[in-house]
Amino acid sequence: MIDERIAERRAAVRDDRRRGRLRRTRRLLLLAVLLVGLVALERSPLVGLEEVEVVGMQRLTASQITEAAELELGTSTLRLGLQAVTERIEALPLVLRASAQRTDPLSVRIEVTEREPVLVASGRGTTRYLDREGIVIDELGPDEPRPSSLAVIALAAAPPAVGEPVVADPALANAHAVWTGLSGSLRAEVVTYRAAGPDELTLELLSGIEVRFGRAERTGEKVRALGAVLDDVGDTPIASIDVRAPQAPVVVGP
């Protein structure tokens, strides 16, 4: 009786093992079928990208955005990698930020916010736009008129290439720092920033007065000194104001 029970127990263990192996085999087969199905679906035109909508451009074109995004119609929507798409678009010098999201299983919408030009840098026959953060964002075309609403930073050399920051040129960086530090009303009075070097900056006002400003240091003191002098002289004709030593500004007559 004991031998029979042991034999039965061993047979039951063998059966359990066979059933376990069978279950594992079935799971593996099912997984393999699913993987094959997913691969087939991923390569199927049923999940191919059908539409890319691009909005928010001003200077850029939709084709420039889609080219940077590297999104081609027909690409499987199961492997778009929209975060990488966003990063590629934001690498464009003119793009401040971007977002890419699915609007339906086969369509993607890309929204772009471009950098806005606030200054123009010019030198050696080359003119380029700067944004508020000091990034060179675009170049004026040969037949494109310079916007009269934007002040000019006049450089001795050509401005940095598109995509470069102003720190690539110390004279330009100094002028941009001064522009940043000026109050809104005074900033509106400046038409030209003549940046002869990193230590030499002269502002040309709408009135024709030249302001020797120098380096972008003690900017608040220099701005207050300049404002005080302009208030004092009123309509009296003057040629220039030197605020490099803000505690003792110098006024030169016509």
One Martini backbone bead per residue (centre of mass of N, CA, C, O) as a GRO file, in nm:
protein
  254
    1MET     BB    1   0.056   0.063  -0.020
    2ILE     BB    2   0.297   0.257   0.001
    3ASP     BB    3   0.401   0.222  -0.291
    4GLU     BB    4   0.144   0.318  -0.433
    5ARG     BB    5   0.140   0.604  -0.313
    6ILE     BB    6   0.410   0.693  -0.421
    7ALA     BB    7   0.346   0.650  -0.719
    8GLU     BB    8   0.107   0.843  -0.729
    9ARG     BB    9   0.262   1.094  -0.638
   10ARG     BB   10   0.465   1.097  -0.871
   11ALA     BB   11   0.255   1.116  -1.095
   12ALA     BB   12   0.134   1.384  -1.003
   13VAL     BB   13   0.393   1.550  -1.030
   14ARG     BB   14   0.432   1.498  -1.332
   15ASP     BB   15   0.164   1.621  -1.419
   16ASP     BB   16   0.214   1.904  -1.305
   17ARG     BB   17   0.464   1.959  -1.477
   18ARG     BB   18   0.330   1.927  -1.752
   19ARG     BB   19   0.118   2.147  -1.710
   20GLY     BB   20   0.323   2.377  -1.660
   21ARG     BB   21   0.468   2.355  -1.934
   22LEU     BB   22   0.215   2.405  -2.101
   23ARG     BB   23   0.147   2.685  -1.993
   24ARG     BB   24   0.418   2.817  -2.075
   25THR     BB   25   0.395   2.755  -2.375
   26ARG     BB   26   0.134   2.910  -2.423
   27ARG     BB   27   0.238   3.186  -2.333
   28LEU     BB   28   0.468   3.206  -2.540
   29LEU     BB   29   0.289   3.181  -2.788
   30LEU     BB   30   0.111   3.425  -2.726
   31LEU     BB   31   0.341   3.632  -2.718
   32ALA     BB   32   0.440   3.583  -3.004
   33VAL     BB   33   0.176   3.659  -3.143
   34LEU     BB   34   0.163   3.948  -3.033
   35LEU     BB   35   0.432   4.045  -3.149
   36VAL     BB   36   0.364   3.992  -3.442
   37GLY     BB   37   0.114   4.173  -3.443
   38LEU     BB   38   0.258   4.437  -3.366
   39VAL     BB   39   0.452   4.445  -3.602
   40ALA     BB   40   0.235   4.442  -3.820
   41LEU     BB   41   0.089   4.698  -3.720
   42GLU     BB   42   0.335   4.895  -3.728
   43ARG     BB   43   0.356   4.833  -4.058
   44SER     BB   44   0.085   4.939  -4.100
   45PRO     BB   45  -0.138   5.165  -4.258
   46LEU     BB   46  -0.341   5.185  -4.015
   47VAL     BB   47  -0.091   5.361  -3.843
   48GLY     BB   48  -0.047   5.591  -4.032
   49LEU     BB   49   0.042   5.900  -4.086
   50GLU     BB   50  -0.185   6.164  -4.213
   51GLU     BB   51  -0.142   6.429  -4.014
   52VAL     BB   52   0.012   6.769  -4.000
   53GLU     BB   53  -0.027   7.030  -3.775
   54VAL     BB   54   0.062   7.383  -3.803
   55VAL     BB   55   0.109   7.638  -3.550
   56GLY     BB   56   0.231   7.989  -3.491
   57MET     BB   57   0.355   8.114  -3.728
   58GLN     BB   58   0.556   8.382  -3.889
   59ARG     BB   59   0.846   8.319  -4.025
   60LEU     BB   60   0.788   8.043  -4.043
   61THR     BB   61   0.726   7.733  -4.187
   62ALA     BB   62   0.574   7.435  -4.204
   63SER     BB   63   0.809   7.287  -4.347
   64GLN     BB   64   1.028   7.360  -4.140
   65ILE     BB   65   0.896   7.215  -3.904
   66THR     BB   66   0.862   6.926  -4.025
   67GLU     BB   67   1.160   6.887  -4.086
   68ALA     BB   68   1.257   6.912  -3.793
   69ALA     BB   69   1.060   6.683  -3.680
   70GLU     BB   70   1.061   6.422  -3.860
   71LEU     BB   71   0.769   6.401  -4.008
   72GLU     BB   72   0.617   6.138  -4.185
   73LEU     BB   73   0.406   6.027  -4.384
   74GLY     BB   74   0.334   5.690  -4.264
   75THR     BB   75   0.424   5.689  -3.998
   76SER     BB   76   0.417   5.534  -3.717
   77THR     BB   77   0.223   5.611  -3.431
   78LEU     BB   78   0.382   5.405  -3.229
   79ARG     BB   79   0.681   5.581  -3.306
   80LEU     BB   80   0.716   5.906  -3.274
   81GLY     BB   81   0.829   6.076  -3.040
   82LEU     BB   82   0.725   6.373  -2.927
   83GLN     BB   83   0.956   6.477  -2.751
   84ALA     BB   84   1.169   6.476  -2.976
   85VAL     BB   85   1.017   6.663  -3.162
   86THR     BB   86   1.017   6.909  -2.978
   87GLU     BB   87   1.329   6.936  -2.951
   88ARG     BB   88   1.388   6.983  -3.253
   89ILE     BB   89   1.223   7.244  -3.281
   90GLU     BB   90   1.365   7.405  -3.038
   91ALA     BB   91   1.644   7.421  -3.205
   92LEU     BB   92   1.537   7.651  -3.339
   93PRO     BB   93   1.612   7.983  -3.325
   94LEU     BB   94   1.298   8.089  -3.358
   95VAL     BB   95   1.228   7.898  -3.116
   96LEU     BB   96   1.098   7.898  -2.796
   97ARG     BB   97   0.843   7.695  -2.827
   98ALA     BB   98   0.696   7.357  -2.814
   99SER     BB   99   0.429   7.132  -2.934
  100ALA     BB  100   0.327   6.775  -2.934
  101GLN     BB  101   0.013   6.618  -3.045
  102ARG     BB  102  -0.249   6.419  -3.042
  103THR     BB  103  -0.578   6.433  -3.200
  104ASP     BB  104  -0.545   6.145  -3.316
  105PRO     BB  105  -0.428   5.839  -3.411
  106LEU     BB  106  -0.336   5.998  -3.716
  107SER     BB  107  -0.270   6.280  -3.564
  108VAL     BB  108  -0.078   6.596  -3.557
  109ARG     BB  109  -0.002   6.873  -3.335
  110ILE     BB  110   0.179   7.180  -3.388
  111GLU     BB  111   0.306   7.420  -3.154
  112VAL     BB  112   0.430   7.757  -3.202
  113THR     BB  113   0.678   7.977  -3.046
  114GLU     BB  114   0.822   8.260  -3.129
  115ARG     BB  115   1.067   8.466  -3.146
  116GLU     BB  116   1.108   8.807  -3.068
  117PRO     BB  117   1.200   9.092  -3.206
  118VAL     BB  118   1.392   9.384  -3.046
  119LEU     BB  119   1.654   9.382  -3.229
  120VAL     BB  120   1.932   9.517  -3.422
  121ALA     BB  121   2.218   9.378  -3.580
  122SER     BB  122   2.505   9.562  -3.721
  123GLY     BB  123   2.770   9.453  -3.960
  124ARG     BB  124   2.939   9.429  -4.243
  125GLY     BB  125   2.650   9.405  -4.406
  126THR     BB  126   2.505   9.272  -4.150
  127THR     BB  127   2.167   9.167  -4.050
  128ARG     BB  128   2.018   9.099  -3.723
  129TYR     BB  129   1.819   8.939  -3.499
  130LEU     BB  130   1.695   8.999  -3.167
  131ASP     BB  131   1.615   8.894  -2.860
  132ARG     BB  132   1.556   8.931  -2.526
  133GLU     BB  133   1.782   8.696  -2.456
  134GLY     BB  134   2.017   8.717  -2.680
  135ILE     BB  135   1.926   8.592  -2.962
  136VAL     BB  136   2.003   8.492  -3.275
  137ILE     BB  137   1.721   8.445  -3.505
  138ASP     BB  138   1.785   8.630  -3.767
  139GLU     BB  139   1.791   8.738  -4.113
  140LEU     BB  140   1.811   8.982  -4.327
  141GLY     BB  141   1.723   9.035  -4.620
  142PRO     BB  142   1.821   9.209  -4.900
  143ASP     BB  143   1.494   9.316  -4.934
  144GLU     BB  144   1.463   9.378  -4.629
  145PRO     BB  145   1.332   9.590  -4.422
  146ARG     BB  146   1.390   9.772  -4.155
  147PRO     BB  147   1.248   9.808  -3.866
  148SER     BB  148   1.166  10.114  -3.723
  149SER     BB  149   1.093   9.998  -3.422
  150LEU     BB  150   1.396   9.909  -3.418
  151ALA     BB  151   1.680   9.908  -3.275
  152VAL     BB  152   2.034   9.966  -3.322
  153ILE     BB  153   2.330   9.768  -3.334
  154ALA     BB  154   2.644   9.899  -3.390
  155LEU     BB  155   2.909   9.733  -3.546
  156ALA     BB  156   3.238   9.650  -3.643
  157ALA     BB  157   3.120   9.371  -3.677
  158ALA     BB  158   2.979   9.098  -3.737
  159PRO     BB  159   2.737   8.931  -3.629
  160PRO     BB  160   2.634   8.667  -3.508
  161ALA     BB  161   2.508   8.386  -3.570
  162VAL     BB  162   2.251   8.204  -3.608
  163GLY     BB  163   2.189   8.093  -3.264
  164GLU     BB  164   2.354   8.289  -3.120
  165PRO     BB  165   2.479   8.458  -2.864
  166VAL     BB  166   2.589   8.767  -2.756
  167VAL     BB  167   2.853   8.656  -2.609
  168ALA     BB  168   3.015   8.622  -2.883
  169ASP     BB  169   3.001   8.948  -2.846
  170PRO     BB  170   3.102   9.182  -2.629
  171ALA     BB  171   2.974   9.438  -2.753
  172LEU     BB  172   2.689   9.321  -2.781
  173ALA     BB  173   2.648   9.236  -2.486
  174ASN     BB  174   2.667   9.520  -2.369
  175ALA     BB  175   2.432   9.647  -2.525
  176HIS     BB  176   2.213   9.449  -2.430
  177ALA     BB  177   2.243   9.510  -2.126
  178VAL     BB  178   2.157   9.804  -2.150
  179TRP     BB  179   1.882   9.761  -2.273
  180THR     BB  180   1.775   9.598  -2.029
  181GLY     BB  181   1.834   9.846  -1.812
  182LEU     BB  182   1.635  10.016  -1.938
  183SER     BB  183   1.385  10.203  -1.942
  184GLY     BB  184   1.109  10.228  -2.128
  185SER     BB  185   1.122  10.534  -2.202
  186LEU     BB  186   1.426  10.542  -2.270
  187ARG     BB  187   1.437  10.314  -2.475
  188ALA     BB  188   1.247  10.466  -2.683
  189GLU     BB  189   1.480  10.696  -2.742
  190VAL     BB  190   1.652  10.477  -2.872
  191VAL     BB  191   1.804  10.411  -3.200
  192THR     BB  192   2.122  10.379  -3.119
  193TYR     BB  193   2.393  10.140  -3.067
  194ARG     BB  194   2.730  10.218  -3.031
  195ALA     BB  195   2.958   9.938  -3.063
  196ALA     BB  196   3.300   9.959  -3.050
  197GLY     BB  197   3.301   9.803  -2.767
  198PRO     BB  198   3.290   9.668  -2.448
  199ASP     BB  199   3.360   9.991  -2.341
  200GLU     BB  200   3.200  10.114  -2.604
  201LEU     BB  201   2.905  10.319  -2.560
  202THR     BB  202   2.660  10.477  -2.774
  203LEU     BB  203   2.378  10.682  -2.759
  204GLU     BB  204   2.104  10.747  -2.981
  205LEU     BB  205   1.869  10.982  -2.993
  206LEU     BB  206   1.591  11.122  -3.126
  207SER     BB  207   1.717  11.421  -3.073
  208GLY     BB  208   2.050  11.360  -3.130
  209ILE     BB  209   2.163  11.274  -2.877
  210GLU     BB  210   2.462  11.179  -2.717
  211VAL     BB  211   2.550  10.883  -2.516
  212ARG     BB  212   2.795  10.812  -2.290
  213PHE     BB  213   2.809  10.485  -2.132
  214GLY     BB  214   2.968  10.226  -2.177
  215ARG     BB  215   2.938  10.012  -1.948
  216ALA     BB  216   2.732   9.751  -1.796
  217GLU     BB  217   2.751   9.949  -1.528
  218ARG     BB  218   2.575  10.117  -1.315
  219THR     BB  219   2.301  10.154  -1.468
  220GLY     BB  220   2.106  10.291  -1.273
  221GLU     BB  221   2.278  10.546  -1.230
  222LYS     BB  222   2.294  10.633  -1.528
  223VAL     BB  223   1.991  10.660  -1.577
  224ARG     BB  224   1.940  10.876  -1.360
  225ALA     BB  225   2.139  11.084  -1.469
  226LEU     BB  226   2.014  11.114  -1.748
  227GLY     BB  227   1.731  11.199  -1.658
  228ALA     BB  228   1.819  11.453  -1.505
  229VAL     BB  229   1.949  11.602  -1.742
  230LEU     BB  230   1.704  11.607  -1.932
  231ASP     BB  231   1.530  11.771  -1.736
  232ASP     BB  232   1.719  12.021  -1.712
  233VAL     BB  233   1.749  12.104  -2.024
  234GLY     BB  234   1.523  12.030  -2.200
  235ASP     BB  235   1.529  12.251  -2.485
  236THR     BB  236   1.822  12.257  -2.476
  237PRO     BB  237   2.084  12.254  -2.673
  238ILE     BB  238   2.259  11.942  -2.727
  239ALA     BB  239   2.503  11.693  -2.804
  240SER     BB  240   2.606  11.566  -2.516
  241ILE     BB  241   2.635  11.281  -2.280
  242ASP     BB  242   2.823  11.186  -1.983
  243VAL     BB  243   2.776  10.869  -1.776
  244ARG     BB  244   3.030  10.705  -1.678
  245ALA     BB  245   3.010  10.920  -1.436
  246PRO     BB  246   2.724  10.950  -1.263
  247GLN     BB  247   2.814  11.164  -1.038
  248ALA     BB  248   2.949  11.331  -1.314
  249PRO     BB  249   2.806  11.457  -1.551
  250VAL     BB  250   2.846  11.546  -1.902
  251VAL     BB  251   2.787  11.847  -2.087
  252VAL     BB  252   2.745  11.917  -2.439
  253GLY     BB  253   2.726  12.140  -2.662
  254PRO     BB  254   2.676  12.243  -2.996
   0.00000   0.00000   0.00000
